[in-house]
Amino acid sequence: MNKRDFLKSVALLGLGVSSGNKILRALPPAPSETEPAAANSEDFWEKIQAGYVRDPDRINLENGYYCVMPKPTLEASVRHAREQNLQGTYYLRTRQADDKVATRSMLAKFGGCELGELIVTRNTTESLDTVVSGFDWRQGDEAVMAFQDYPSMLAMFKQQARRYGIVNRMVSVPNHPESDDEIVSLYERAISPKTRLLMVCHVVNITGQILPVRKICDMARSHGVPVMVDGAHSFAQLDFKIPDLGCDYFGASLHKWLGAPLGLGILYVRRDRIPSLWPLLGDAEYGSDDIRKLNHIGTNPVHSELTIPDAIGFHNRIGSARKESRLRFLQQYWTTQVRDLAGITLNTPFEPSRTCAIANVRVNSRSPDELARVLLERHRIWTVAIDNPEASVRGIRVTPNLFTTTAELDTLIGALRELT
Ligand SMILES: Cc1ncc(COP(=O)(O)O)c(C=O)c1O
């Protein structure tokens, strides 16, 4: 979206009108369209880094849980909260509905889908669990998923197994696949005539591995099986549009890579899949073919939702392709310097196309907890320990963000060298 488009869409939002110009002025300068900044052009990325507040106490390499907001988005969210508090229920009763449509429209444009296929939720958990709980499950129905999927969704499938007697078929995705075909056929072998839903992560959260989702969706479709994509880590990290994936359902969290306030997500449901999905929370307002039937959540923090256009505006000043290539550069910068060290195991594929920001590393002589603790206590490096034998992943997850500097990654590399 260019500057004019951004201003036009912000102008649609009642409370956003006065803030749009200010936010744009506060953004780091955009690079020339004809000369896109290279992933390793530190001059350019320093300007983006300046758009964030930094924690002086720690090197934050744990941006997989959620990503802090850049300064202009943070300021906008505070301003929206103040304005909302000023107008109170007048705002809720007279303007909330129009603003919600405008926000959804912006997100639909960002995701490349139709307005009628997308709603704003609280997070990926709510989005995907709405889908899993919305099926008319019958005893003996089967669902396919991986040990490497996110625990909340696996728990929801287990609940359906207890409640309706469905059977969950689990696959295990290798940390270092030979090819896309190896992964696609893993999923294909788990499909049977009883399979009613297949869940797949676009980016595996514990290793950062990008899965060949389009190929998995095409394969599943050839068996008549719908696919639900967990896009928690792909949305606004990777450069794609939701329909590119060929999936039926897609959920993501906007507080992760879009840098929106905590507690925001999206659910995409392909138009022809909407009528058969039951809402998690009862709704009597919308018809069965209207996606808003899935969104009857009661009173909610509208000021956060009003900040979504600001977060999109910041993202678009950088650009999806440029952001993806910078995040991949940062990950490759440190992993290529440690992966051949004796005593180190990289739990993330080496091929750049199979990864972006996230990677997982193990120092073989230390437990994940111990490694994360030593890095924090001795080097002020904040990561997260992943100890999941069922998923064959033991190590620490390292997730830089756009504000991460190569000097900070040098500290990580030095620490890992010292520990081995
Ligand atoms: C792959 C994946 N799916 C789902 C989630 C859940 O996200 P949220 O807590 O925002 O619902 C996460 C969170 O880290 C995740 O990594």
The ligand as an ORCA input file, in Angstrom:
! r2SCAN-3c Opt
* xyz 0 1
  C       2.537    -21.883     15.663
  C       1.725    -21.190     16.723
  N       0.403    -21.348     16.712
  C      -0.377    -20.765     17.621
  C       0.144    -19.965     18.597
  C      -0.767    -19.337     19.599
  O      -0.725    -17.950     19.461
  P      -1.608    -17.062     20.450
  O      -1.102    -17.329     21.831
  O      -1.356    -15.673     20.006
  O      -2.996    -17.517     20.289
  C       1.512    -19.765     18.665
  C       2.109    -18.929     19.713
  O       3.296    -18.777     19.847
  C       2.320    -20.396     17.688
  O       3.653    -20.230     17.692
*
